Amino acid sequence: FLEQFRTTVFRQTMFAEFELIAHTMAEQGQPLTRESLSKAYYELNQKYYGAVCTVDENIANEWMRIPHFYRSYYVYVYATGLCAAVSLSDKILSEGESAVRDYRKFLSAGCSVPPIDALKLAGIDMSSPEPIRRALGVFKDTLAQYIPALVPQMIDADMAYMHEAGVLDDDGYAGDAYYEDDEAIEYIVESLA
């Protein structure tokens, strides 16, 4: 579950951000060259992984072998879909029979309504940040079972940093600021001291 969540939510979100950068470059009339796209992809890997991993310069070329980028913009659905599924399963496990009834309503809807409306029948409103937060909570709880108690403190400190730095607003939506790895690490270390 942990690796699936990392690759589906975290990595696919990075892929969606790469697609957004590439589309924005095209809309602004910037040439989409191997060099410009590789630079953008490398910088995203630095942003997403650089604080805790060594980011090899060859990762800059990985985007070329990922077939998702040669299709319409859609990879975000992997992340949102897994978050919806995790939220739904957590709801069933925590609420029991009433959540199972709602799940059956969702299944019964089939293709008669748009997917976002069908999920609402199960109590999962993907137009709000709640299912993402709930899925992240399940991920955090699962991670805490396998990693020493330090990790949840680090995640809480990182979330606090993102709120204080303006990366996330008070409602958990993306804020105006960029995530600064060095500042975040300093903040987390100071919080844990």
Backbone as a printed PyTorch tensor [residue, N CA C, xyz], in Angstrom:
tensor([[[  0.8260,  -1.2010,   0.0000],
         [  0.0000,   0.0000,   0.0000],
         [  0.8650,   1.2570,   0.0000]],

        [[  1.8960,   1.2740,   0.8310],
         [  2.7130,   2.4780,   0.9300],
         [  3.3650,   2.8260,  -0.4080]],

        [[  3.9410,   1.8320,  -1.0730],
         [  4.5940,   2.0920,  -2.3530],
         [  3.5620,   2.4420,  -3.4260]],

        [[  2.4250,   1.7850,  -3.4060],
         [  1.3720,   2.1100,  -4.3660],
         [  0.9100,   3.5480,  -4.1700]],

        [[  0.7400,   3.9410,  -2.9350],
         [  0.3000,   5.3070,  -2.6470],
         [  1.3630,   6.3010,  -3.1110]],

        [[  2.6310,   5.9940,  -2.8210],
         [  3.7120,   6.9050,  -3.2260],
         [  3.7460,   7.0630,  -4.7370]],

        [[  3.6780,   5.9490,  -5.4510],
         [  3.7980,   6.0340,  -6.8980],
         [  2.5300,   6.5540,  -7.5610]],

        [[  1.3830,   6.3060,  -6.9720],
         [  0.1350,   6.7260,  -7.5950],
         [ -0.2660,   8.1390,  -7.1930]],

        [[ -0.1300,   8.4840,  -5.9470],
         [ -0.5370,   9.8250,  -5.5220],
         [  0.6240,  10.8090,  -5.6840]],

        [[  1.7400,  10.5180,  -5.0810],
         [  2.8660,  11.4510,  -5.0980],
         [  3.4570,  11.5800,  -6.5010]],

        [[  3.8320,  10.4620,  -7.1060],
         [  4.5110,  10.5000,  -8.4060],
         [  3.5800,  10.9590,  -9.5330]],

        [[  2.3410,  10.4830,  -9.5530],
         [  1.4250,  10.9190, -10.6090],
         [  1.0820,  12.3990, -10.4710]],

        [[  1.0940,  12.9130,  -9.2450],
         [  0.9000,  14.3480,  -9.0510],
         [  2.0830,  15.1040,  -9.6400]],

        [[  3.2850,  14.5800,  -9.4480],
         [  4.4620,  15.1870, -10.0690],
         [  4.3370,  15.1340, -11.5930]],

        [[  3.8640,  14.0150, -12.1270],
         [  3.6620,  13.9010, -13.5730],
         [  2.6570,  14.9580, -14.0550]],

        [[  1.5680,  15.1300, -13.3150],
         [  0.5600,  16.1230, -13.7010],
         [  1.1650,  17.5260, -13.6750]],

        [[  2.0020,  17.7860, -12.7000],
         [  2.6590,  19.0910, -12.6420],
         [  3.5970,  19.2740, -13.8360]],

        [[  4.2880,  18.2170, -14.2340],
         [  5.1470,  18.2870, -15.4150],
         [  4.3090,  18.5960, -16.6550]],

        [[  3.1730,  17.9210, -16.7860],
         [  2.3030,  18.1950, -17.9230],
         [  1.8310,  19.6440, -17.9200]],

        [[  1.4840,  20.1510, -16.7540],
         [  1.0520,  21.5460, -16.6410],
         [  2.1710,  22.4870, -17.0840]],

        [[  3.3860,  22.2120, -16.6510],
         [  4.5280,  23.0380, -17.0540],
         [  4.7030,  22.9940, -18.5740]],

        [[  4.6590,  21.8010, -19.1510],
         [  4.8410,  21.6580, -20.5960],
         [  3.7350,  22.3780, -21.3700]],

        [[  2.4910,  22.2300, -20.9280],
         [  1.3760,  22.8930, -21.6050],
         [  1.4820,  24.4060, -21.4670]],

        [[  1.8930,  24.8750, -20.2940],
         [  2.0670,  26.3080, -20.0770],
         [  3.1710,  26.8560, -20.9760]],

        [[  4.2570,  26.1060, -21.0880],
         [  5.3350,  26.5170, -21.9880],
         [  4.8140,  26.6580, -23.4150]],

        [[  4.0420,  25.6810, -23.8720],
         [  3.4960,  25.7170, -25.2340],
         [  2.5540,  26.9050, -25.4080]],

        [[  1.6870,  27.1280, -24.4220],
         [  0.7420,  28.2460, -24.5050],
         [  1.4590,  29.5830, -24.5490]],

        [[  2.6160,  29.6650, -23.9000],
         [  3.3880,  30.9050, -23.8790],
         [  4.3300,  31.0210, -25.0810]],

        [[  4.2410,  30.0730, -25.9970],
         [  5.0560,  30.1120, -27.1970],
         [  6.5000,  29.6870, -27.0100]],

        [[  6.7990,  29.0680, -25.8690],
         [  8.1610,  28.5900, -25.6310],
         [  8.3630,  27.2720, -26.3710]],

        [[  9.5220,  27.0990, -26.9960],
         [  9.7600,  25.8330, -27.7000],
         [  9.8260,  24.6540, -26.7360]],

        [[  9.2090,  23.5670, -27.1330],
         [  9.2390,  22.3490, -26.3350],
         [ 10.3700,  21.4670, -26.8670]],

        [[ 11.5680,  21.7420, -26.4050],
         [ 12.7390,  20.9820, -26.8420],
         [ 13.0760,  19.9160, -25.8130]],

        [[ 13.8870,  18.9620, -26.2310],
         [ 14.3540,  17.9430, -25.2840],
         [ 15.0350,  18.6150, -24.1120]],

        [[ 15.8270,  19.6360, -24.3790],
         [ 16.5710,  20.3210, -23.3150],
         [ 15.6310,  21.0360, -22.3390]],

        [[ 14.6460,  21.7730, -22.8750],
         [ 13.7520,  22.5290, -21.9810],
         [ 12.8660,  21.5970, -21.1590]],

        [[ 12.3670,  20.5300, -21.7780],
         [ 11.5160,  19.5900, -21.0370],
         [ 12.3320,  18.7740, -20.0380]],

        [[ 13.5460,  18.3940, -20.4150],
         [ 14.4040,  17.6450, -19.4880],
         [ 14.7800,  18.5080, -18.2860]],

        [[ 15.0440,  19.7710, -18.5250],
         [ 15.3690,  20.6970, -17.4270],
         [ 14.1700,  20.8150, -16.4720]],

        [[ 12.9760,  20.9850, -17.0430],
         [ 11.7670,  21.1040, -16.2200],
         [ 11.5320,  19.8260, -15.4140]],

        [[ 11.7200,  18.6800, -16.0380],
         [ 11.4920,  17.4030, -15.3620],
         [ 12.5120,  17.1820, -14.2470]],

        [[ 13.7610,  17.5150, -14.5230],
         [ 14.8060,  17.3800, -13.5010],
         [ 14.4900,  18.2770, -12.3020]],

        [[ 14.0970,  19.5060, -12.5640],
         [ 13.7750,  20.4400, -11.4780],
         [ 12.5960,  19.9370, -10.6460]],

        [[ 11.6090,  19.3260, -11.2980],
         [ 10.4900,  18.7480, -10.5460],
         [ 10.9560,  17.5980,  -9.6630]],

        [[ 11.8330,  16.7480, -10.1750],
         [ 12.3630,  15.6560,  -9.3510],
         [ 13.1390,  16.2140,  -8.1720]],

        [[ 13.8650,  17.2800,  -8.3800],
         [ 14.5600,  17.9380,  -7.2660],
         [ 13.5460,  18.4270,  -6.2390]],

        [[ 12.4780,  19.0530,  -6.7190],
         [ 11.4320,  19.5850,  -5.8440],
         [ 10.7490,  18.4730,  -5.0530]],

        [[ 10.3950,  17.3780,  -5.7270],
         [  9.6430,  16.3030,  -5.0900],
         [ 10.5160,  15.3590,  -4.2600]],

        [[ 11.7460,  15.1250,  -4.6770],
         [ 12.5780,  14.1090,  -4.0310],
         [ 13.8880,  14.6370,  -3.4460]],

        [[ 14.3250,  15.7970,  -3.8850],
         [ 15.6610,  16.2880,  -3.5600],
         [ 15.9740,  16.4370,  -2.0840]],

        [[ 14.9740,  16.6720,  -1.2640],
         [ 15.2280,  16.8700,   0.1610],
         [ 15.6540,  15.5780,   0.8520]],

        [[ 15.2560,  14.4400,   0.3040],
         [ 15.5320,  13.1760,   0.9840],
         [ 16.2220,  12.1370,   0.1190]],

        [[ 16.3810,  12.4270,  -1.1600],
         [ 16.9860,  11.4640,  -2.0850],
         [ 18.0590,  12.1610,  -2.9220]],

        [[ 18.9890,  11.3790,  -3.3820],
         [ 19.9270,  11.8760,  -4.3670],
         [ 19.2280,  11.8120,  -5.7170]],

        [[ 19.1610,  12.9250,  -6.3980],
         [ 18.5010,  12.9810,  -7.6980],
         [ 19.5860,  12.9660,  -8.7670]],

        [[ 19.7210,  11.8220,  -9.4100],
         [ 20.7230,  11.6470, -10.4580],
         [ 20.3520,  12.5060, -11.6630]],

        [[ 21.3460,  13.0910, -12.2880],
         [ 21.0800,  13.9710, -13.4420],
         [ 20.4180,  13.2280, -14.6040]],

        [[ 20.5920,  11.9240, -14.6880],
         [ 19.9780,  11.1580, -15.7790],
         [ 18.4510,  11.0770, -15.6620]],

        [[ 17.9180,  11.3790, -14.4870],
         [ 16.4600,  11.3600, -14.3330],
         [ 15.8200,  12.4060, -15.2320]],

        [[ 16.5750,  13.4000, -15.6170],
         [ 16.0550,  14.4550, -16.4930],
         [ 15.4700,  13.8900, -17.7770]],

        [[ 15.9670,  12.7410, -18.2150],
         [ 15.5150,  12.1470, -19.4750],
         [ 14.3620,  11.1620, -19.3090]],

        [[ 13.9740,  10.8740, -18.0810],
         [ 12.9480,   9.8540, -17.8500],
         [ 11.6230,  10.1990, -18.5270]],

        [[ 11.2780,  11.4670, -18.5700],
         [  9.9820,  11.8630, -19.1360],
         [  9.7730,  11.3160, -20.5480]],

        [[ 10.8620,  11.1220, -21.2930],
         [ 10.7570,  10.6820, -22.6870],
         [ 10.2190,   9.2530, -22.8150]],

        [[ 10.3810,   8.4400, -21.7850],
         [  9.9620,   7.0430, -21.8640],
         [  8.6210,   6.7970, -21.1800]],

        [[  7.9850,   7.8380, -20.6850],
         [  6.7120,   7.6880, -19.9760],
         [  5.5700,   7.9520, -20.9560]],

        [[  4.8420,   6.9050, -21.3280],
         [  3.8200,   7.0520, -22.3660],
         [  2.6840,   8.0020, -21.9910]],

        [[  2.4620,   8.2320, -20.7070],
         [  1.3940,   9.1430, -20.2860],
         [  1.5440,  10.5170, -20.9290]],

        [[  2.7760,  10.9330, -21.1350],
         [  3.0080,  12.2860, -21.6250],
         [  2.7300,  12.4460, -23.1140]],

        [[  2.4440,  11.3520, -23.7860],
         [  2.1470,  11.4060, -25.2190],
         [  0.6500,  11.2980, -25.4840]],

        [[ -0.1470,  11.4280, -24.4530],
         [ -1.5980,  11.3730, -24.5340],
         [ -2.1640,  12.6630, -23.9520]],

        [[ -3.4670,  12.7630, -23.9990],
         [ -4.1230,  13.9240, -23.3980],
         [ -3.8290,  13.9890, -21.9050]],

        [[ -3.8970,  15.1630, -21.3970],
         [ -3.6320,  15.4380, -19.9890],
         [ -4.6120,  14.6550, -19.1110]],

        [[ -4.1330,  13.6250, -18.4210],
         [ -5.0560,  12.8010, -17.6300],
         [ -4.4380,  12.1420, -16.3940]],

        [[ -3.1320,  12.2090, -16.1740],
         [ -2.5370,  11.4040, -15.1020],
         [ -3.0540,  11.7610, -13.7100]],

        [[ -3.5860,  12.9720, -13.5550],
         [ -4.1340,  13.3590, -12.2530],
         [ -5.2180,  12.3870, -11.7940]],

        [[ -5.9120,  11.7250, -12.7510],
         [ -6.9980,  10.8270, -12.3520],
         [ -6.4920,   9.6200, -11.5710]],

        [[ -5.2390,   9.2340, -11.7750],
         [ -4.6840,   8.1460, -10.9690],
         [ -4.6300,   8.5560,  -9.5020]],

        [[ -4.1210,   9.7420,  -9.2620],
         [ -3.9950,  10.2240,  -7.8790],
         [ -5.3720,  10.4470,  -7.2570]],

        [[ -6.2630,  11.1260,  -7.9820],
         [ -7.5790,  11.3870,  -7.4040],
         [ -8.3820,  10.1010,  -7.2560]],

        [[ -8.2260,   9.1760,  -8.2180],
         [ -8.9400,   7.9010,  -8.1350],
         [ -8.5200,   7.0730,  -6.9390]],

        [[ -7.2070,   6.9980,  -6.6920],
         [ -6.7450,   6.2350,  -5.5270],
         [ -7.1860,   6.9110,  -4.2330]],

        [[ -7.1250,   8.2340,  -4.1940],
         [ -7.5850,   8.9290,  -2.9840],
         [ -9.0730,   8.6860,  -2.7460]],

        [[ -9.8660,   8.6670,  -3.8150],
         [-11.2990,   8.3740,  -3.6630],
         [-11.4940,   6.9600,  -3.1310]],

        [[-10.7630,   5.9970,  -3.6960],
         [-10.9020,   4.5990,  -3.2690],
         [-10.4530,   4.3990,  -1.8280]],

        [[ -9.3420,   5.0040,  -1.4460],
         [ -8.8480,   4.8710,  -0.0680],
         [ -9.8300,   5.5230,   0.9000]],

        [[-10.3480,   6.6920,   0.5320],
         [-11.3340,   7.3700,   1.3930],
         [-12.5880,   6.5320,   1.5480]],

        [[-13.0330,   5.9440,   0.4450],
         [-14.2330,   5.1060,   0.4790],
         [-14.0270,   3.8690,   1.3480]],

        [[-12.8860,   3.2110,   1.1900],
         [-12.6370,   2.0170,   2.0070],
         [-12.4840,   2.3880,   3.4820]],

        [[-11.8440,   3.5120,   3.7590],
         [-11.7020,   3.9590,   5.1560],
         [-13.0710,   4.2820,   5.7490]],

        [[-13.9300,   4.8920,   4.9510],
         [-15.2900,   5.2090,   5.4060],
         [-16.0430,   3.9190,   5.7550]],

        [[-15.9300,   2.9170,   4.9220],
         [-16.5990,   1.6330,   5.1860],
         [-16.0430,   0.9780,   6.4440]],

        [[-14.7090,   0.9840,   6.5710],
         [-14.0890,   0.3560,   7.7470],
         [-14.4230,   1.0960,   9.0410]],

        [[-14.5630,   2.3980,   8.9760],
         [-14.8070,   3.1600,  10.2070],
         [-16.2890,   3.3420,  10.5240]],

        [[-17.1530,   3.3660,   9.4990],
         [-18.5760,   3.6380,   9.7310],
         [-19.4610,   2.4030,   9.6200]],

        [[-18.9560,   1.3620,   9.0010],
         [-19.7140,   0.1190,   8.9560],
         [-20.8760,   0.1110,   7.9810]],

        [[-21.9930,  -0.4700,   8.4320],
         [-23.1310,  -0.7770,   7.5630],
         [-23.6940,   0.4400,   6.8390]],

        [[-23.7630,   1.5930,   7.4730],
         [-24.3120,   2.7680,   6.7840],
         [-23.4390,   3.1460,   5.5910]],

        [[-22.1400,   3.0290,   5.7400],
         [-21.2250,   3.3260,   4.6290],
         [-21.3320,   2.2570,   3.5410]],

        [[-21.5990,   1.0190,   3.9320],
         [-21.7930,  -0.0460,   2.9400],
         [-23.0520,   0.2440,   2.1210]],

        [[-24.1160,   0.7230,   2.7810],
         [-25.3410,   1.0840,   2.0500],
         [-25.0440,   2.1960,   1.0350]],

        [[-24.2890,   3.2040,   1.4820],
         [-23.9230,   4.2940,   0.5690],
         [-23.0620,   3.7790,  -0.5880]],

        [[-22.1800,   2.8370,  -0.3030],
         [-21.3370,   2.2490,  -1.3460],
         [-22.2040,   1.5190,  -2.3770]],

        [[-23.2190,   0.8280,  -1.9110],
         [-24.1220,   0.1240,  -2.8340],
         [-24.8820,   1.1150,  -3.7250]],

        [[-25.2440,   2.2840,  -3.1610],
         [-25.8860,   3.3270,  -3.9780],
         [-24.9220,   3.7730,  -5.0820]],

        [[-23.6790,   3.9480,  -4.7140],
         [-22.6430,   4.3290,  -5.6780],
         [-22.5510,   3.2880,  -6.7930]],

        [[-22.4800,   2.0120,  -6.4200],
         [-22.3880,   0.9450,  -7.4230],
         [-23.6330,   0.8930,  -8.2940]],

        [[-24.8020,   1.0900,  -7.6820],
         [-26.0640,   1.0190,  -8.4180],
         [-26.1950,   2.1470,  -9.4360]],

        [[-25.5270,   3.2470,  -9.2000],
         [-25.6200,   4.3790, -10.1290],
         [-25.0130,   4.0330, -11.4810]],

        [[-24.0300,   3.1310, -11.4760],
         [-23.4030,   2.7430, -12.7380],
         [-22.9320,   3.9560, -13.5120]],

        [[-23.2980,   4.0000, -14.7780],
         [-22.9230,   5.1250, -15.6460],
         [-24.0750,   6.1110, -15.8210]],

        [[-25.0770,   6.0370, -14.9580],
         [-26.2510,   6.8940, -15.1140],
         [-25.9820,   8.3410, -14.7250]],

        [[-24.9330,   8.5640, -13.9680],
         [-24.5410,   9.9250, -13.5620],
         [-23.0310,  10.0570, -13.7320]],

        [[-22.5380,  11.2830, -13.8150],
         [-21.0770,  11.4610, -13.8970],
         [-20.3870,  10.8640, -12.6680]],

        [[-19.1660,  10.3900, -12.8310],
         [-18.4610,   9.7420, -11.7160],
         [-18.4010,  10.5780, -10.4450]],

        [[-18.2050,  11.8760, -10.5750],
         [-18.1050,  12.7100,  -9.3640],
         [-19.4260,  12.7140,  -8.6020]],

        [[-20.5470,  12.6520,  -9.3290],
         [-21.8630,  12.5750,  -8.6810],
         [-22.1060,  11.1990,  -8.0820]],

        [[-21.6510,  10.1580,  -8.7630],
         [-21.7970,   8.7980,  -8.2250],
         [-21.0330,   8.6610,  -6.9140]],

        [[-19.8370,   9.2090,  -6.8640],
         [-19.0540,   9.1390,  -5.6210],
         [-19.7490,   9.8690,  -4.4760]],

        [[-20.4350,  10.9520,  -4.7910],
         [-21.1770,  11.6810,  -3.7410],
         [-22.2430,  10.8000,  -3.1110]],

        [[-22.8040,   9.8710,  -3.8890],
         [-23.7940,   8.9320,  -3.3430],
         [-23.1730,   8.0560,  -2.2560]],

        [[-21.8640,   7.8540,  -2.3530],
         [-21.1510,   7.0560,  -1.3550],
         [-20.5660,   7.9290,  -0.2440]],

        [[-20.8670,   9.2270,  -0.2960],
         [-20.3510,  10.1370,   0.7320],
         [-18.9390,  10.6290,   0.4640]],

        [[-18.4770,  10.5070,  -0.7750],
         [-17.1340,  10.9560,  -1.1460],
         [-17.2870,  12.1250,  -2.1130]],

        [[-16.9870,  13.3260,  -1.6390],
         [-17.1460,  14.5400,  -2.4370],
         [-15.7800,  14.9910,  -2.9460]],

        [[-15.4620,  14.5990,  -4.1640],
         [-14.1540,  14.9230,  -4.7320],
         [-14.0270,  16.3810,  -5.1370]],

        [[-15.0870,  17.1770,  -4.9930],
         [-14.9700,  18.6080,  -5.2490],
         [-14.4720,  19.3440,  -4.0080]],

        [[-14.2730,  18.6030,  -2.9360],
         [-13.7200,  19.1740,  -1.7040],
         [-12.3670,  18.5080,  -1.4180]],

        [[-11.5640,  19.1140,  -0.5570],
         [-10.2710,  18.4930,  -0.2280],
         [-10.3770,  17.3190,   0.7430]],

        [[-11.5550,  17.0590,   1.2850],
         [-11.7100,  16.0400,   2.3280],
         [-11.2490,  14.6400,   1.9100]],

        [[-11.6360,  14.1230,   0.7370],
         [-11.1680,  12.7670,   0.3850],
         [ -9.6390,  12.6820,   0.2580]],

        [[ -9.0150,  13.7360,  -0.2170],
         [ -7.5510,  13.7570,  -0.3170],
         [ -6.9600,  13.7470,   1.0860]],

        [[ -7.5110,  14.5900,   1.9440],
         [ -7.0280,  14.6300,   3.3370],
         [ -7.2240,  13.2820,   4.0230]],

        [[ -8.3810,  12.6670,   3.7980],
         [ -8.6610,  11.3800,   4.4370],
         [ -7.6890,  10.3160,   3.9420]],

        [[ -7.4540,  10.2890,   2.6250],
         [ -6.5100,   9.3180,   2.0610],
         [ -5.1040,   9.5730,   2.5920]],

        [[ -4.7040,  10.8230,   2.6610],
         [ -3.3920,  11.1390,   3.2250],
         [ -3.3120,  10.7220,   4.6870]],

        [[ -4.4360,  10.8470,   5.3950],
         [ -4.4780,  10.3920,   6.7820],
         [ -4.2930,   8.8910,   6.8960]],

        [[ -4.9220,   8.1330,   5.9980],
         [ -4.7510,   6.6720,   5.9790],
         [ -3.2900,   6.3380,   5.6720]],

        [[ -2.7240,   7.0280,   4.6940],
         [ -1.3120,   6.8220,   4.3520],
         [ -0.4300,   7.1180,   5.5590]],

        [[ -0.6780,   8.2380,   6.2020],
         [  0.1090,   8.6280,   7.3770],
         [ -0.0200,   7.5770,   8.4870]],

        [[ -1.2410,   7.1160,   8.7410],
         [ -1.4530,   6.1150,   9.7960],
         [ -0.7550,   4.7990,   9.4590]],

        [[ -0.8200,   4.3980,   8.1990],
         [ -0.1640,   3.1580,   7.7750],
         [  1.3440,   3.2930,   7.8900]],

        [[  1.8540,   4.4250,   7.4540],
         [  3.2900,   4.6860,   7.5520],
         [  3.7480,   4.6520,   9.0100]],

        [[  2.9390,   5.2150,   9.8720],
         [  3.2910,   5.2590,  11.2980],
         [  3.3710,   3.8670,  11.9210]],

        [[  2.6780,   2.9010,  11.3430],
         [  2.7390,   1.5370,  11.8550],
         [  4.0920,   0.8910,  11.5780]],

        [[  4.7750,   1.3570,  10.5160],
         [  6.0090,   0.7140,  10.0830],
         [  7.2600,   1.5450,  10.3300]],

        [[  7.1020,   2.7880,  10.5900],
         [  8.2330,   3.6910,  10.7910],
         [  8.1540,   4.2100,  12.2330]],

        [[  9.2950,   4.4440,  12.8570],
         [  9.2690,   4.9720,  14.2330],
         [  8.4110,   6.2280,  14.3540]],

        [[  8.0460,   6.5500,  15.5520],
         [  7.1400,   7.6650,  15.8260],
         [  7.6510,   9.0010,  15.2920]],

        [[  8.8720,   9.0650,  14.9040],
         [  9.4470,  10.2980,  14.3830],
         [  8.7820,  10.7320,  13.0730]],

        [[  8.3990,   9.8140,  12.2300],
         [  7.8600,  10.1600,  10.9110],
         [  6.5690,  10.9740,  11.0110]],

        [[  5.5850,  10.5890,  11.8150],
         [  4.3900,  11.4360,  11.9000],
         [  4.7140,  12.8490,  12.3800]],

        [[  5.6790,  12.9590,  13.2760],
         [  6.0810,  14.2870,  13.7270],
         [  6.6910,  15.0770,  12.5740]],

        [[  7.4680,  14.3880,  11.7470],
         [  8.0680,  15.0550,  10.5900],
         [  6.9810,  15.4880,   9.6000]],

        [[  6.0010,  14.6410,   9.3880],
         [  4.9110,  14.9900,   8.4660],
         [  4.1270,  16.1740,   9.0280]],

        [[  3.8100,  16.1480,  10.3140],
         [  3.0960,  17.2710,  10.9280],
         [  3.9080,  18.5560,  10.8160]],

        [[  5.2140,  18.4460,  11.0470],
         [  6.0840,  19.6190,  10.9430],
         [  6.1300,  20.1200,   9.5050]],

        [[  6.1770,  19.1980,   8.5580],
         [  6.1940,  19.5900,   7.1480],
         [  4.8830,  20.2700,   6.7670]],

        [[  3.7680,  19.7240,   7.2360],
         [  2.4710,  20.3510,   6.9640],
         [  2.4150,  21.7440,   7.5960]],

        [[  2.9300,  21.8620,   8.8270],
         [  2.9660,  23.1710,   9.4800],
         [  3.8170,  24.1450,   8.6720]],

        [[  4.9830,  23.6540,   8.2000],
         [  5.8320,  24.5100,   7.3580],
         [  5.0630,  24.9760,   6.1240]],

        [[  4.3750,  24.0440,   5.4420],
         [  3.6640,  24.4030,   4.2150],
         [  2.5830,  25.4410,   4.4770]],

        [[  1.9230,  25.3530,   5.6430],
         [  0.9100,  26.3620,   5.9850],
         [  1.5750,  27.6940,   6.2930]],

        [[  2.6130,  27.6720,   7.1090],
         [  3.2930,  28.9190,   7.4850],
         [  3.9730,  29.5910,   6.3030]],

        [[  4.5290,  28.8060,   5.3930],
         [  5.2380,  29.3650,   4.2360],
         [  4.2870,  29.7810,   3.1180]],

        [[  3.0030,  29.4300,   3.2330],
         [  2.0460,  29.7970,   2.1980],
         [  1.9640,  28.8140,   1.0440]],

        [[  2.6100,  27.6400,   1.2000],
         [  2.5160,  26.6160,   0.1590],
         [  1.0950,  26.0560,   0.1320]],

        [[  0.4890,  25.9320,   1.3130],
         [ -0.9140,  25.5490,   1.4530],
         [ -1.6460,  26.6710,   2.1670]],

        [[ -2.8880,  26.9260,   1.7770],
         [ -3.6680,  27.9180,   2.5050],
         [ -4.3600,  27.2450,   3.7000]],

        [[ -5.1580,  27.9930,   4.4170],
         [ -5.7920,  27.4610,   5.6300],
         [ -6.7360,  26.2960,   5.3490]],

        [[ -7.2670,  26.2280,   4.1380],
         [ -8.1870,  25.1500,   3.7770],
         [ -7.4830,  23.9460,   3.1670]],

        [[ -6.1540,  23.9890,   3.0760],
         [ -5.4060,  22.8730,   2.5180],
         [ -5.2340,  22.9230,   1.0100]],

        [[ -5.6620,  24.0180,   0.3960],
         [ -5.4680,  24.1810,  -1.0450],
         [ -4.0880,  24.7660,  -1.3040]],

        [[ -3.6450,  24.6580,  -2.5500],
         [ -2.3460,  25.2120,  -2.9210],
         [ -2.3530,  26.7140,  -2.6920]],

        [[ -1.3230,  27.1890,  -2.0110],
         [ -1.1720,  28.6140,  -1.7600],
         [ -0.3610,  29.2680,  -2.8640]],

        [[  0.1560,  30.4500,  -2.5650],
         [  0.8960,  31.2250,  -3.5690],
         [  2.3800,  30.9130,  -3.5860]],

        [[  2.8970,  30.3010,  -2.5380],
         [  4.3420,  30.1010,  -2.4090],
         [  4.7740,  28.7380,  -2.9350]],

        [[  6.0440,  28.6400,  -3.2770],
         [  6.6360,  27.3670,  -3.6800],
         [  7.2510,  26.6920,  -2.4720]],

        [[  7.3070,  25.3790,  -2.5240],
         [  7.9130,  24.5830,  -1.4650],
         [  9.4270,  24.7180,  -1.5810]],

        [[ 10.0540,  25.2530,  -0.5660],
         [ 11.5090,  25.4340,  -0.5510],
         [ 12.1080,  24.3250,   0.3020]],

        [[ 12.7710,  23.3700,  -0.3440],
         [ 13.2870,  22.1890,   0.3400],
         [ 14.1790,  22.5260,   1.5250]],

        [[ 15.1630,  23.4010,   1.3170],
         [ 16.1090,  23.7240,   2.3890],
         [ 15.4050,  24.3490,   3.5900]],

        [[ 14.4890,  25.2720,   3.3200],
         [ 13.7310,  25.9050,   4.4080],
         [ 12.8820,  24.8670,   5.1350]],

        [[ 12.2520,  23.9780,   4.3830],
         [ 11.3970,  22.9550,   4.9890],
         [ 12.2060,  22.0320,   5.8890]],

        [[ 13.3650,  21.6100,   5.4290],
         [ 14.2050,  20.7200,   6.2420],
         [ 14.6240,  21.4200,   7.5240]],

        [[ 15.0350,  22.6670,   7.4230],
         [ 15.4080,  23.4230,   8.6330],
         [ 14.2320,  23.5100,   9.5930]],

        [[ 13.0540,  23.8090,   9.0550],
         [ 11.8620,  23.9250,   9.8730],
         [ 11.5510,  22.6150,  10.5770]],

        [[ 11.6060,  21.5130,   9.8390],
         [ 11.2980,  20.1930,  10.4030],
         [ 12.3130,  19.8280,  11.4900]],

        [[ 13.5910,  20.0150,  11.2050],
         [ 14.6370,  19.6950,  12.1840],
         [ 14.4500,  20.5170,  13.4530]],

        [[ 14.1950,  21.8000,  13.2990],
         [ 13.9710,  22.6700,  14.4790],
         [ 12.7400,  22.2260,  15.2550]],

        [[ 11.6860,  21.8160,  14.5420],
         [ 10.4560,  21.3640,  15.2130],
         [ 10.6720,  20.0960,  16.0280]],

        [[ 11.5730,  19.2450,  15.5460],
         [ 11.8030,  17.9780,  16.2260],
         [ 12.8320,  18.0800,  17.3470]],

        [[ 13.5650,  19.1770,  17.3820],
         [ 14.6240,  19.3440,  18.3960],
         [ 14.0570,  19.5520,  19.7820]]])
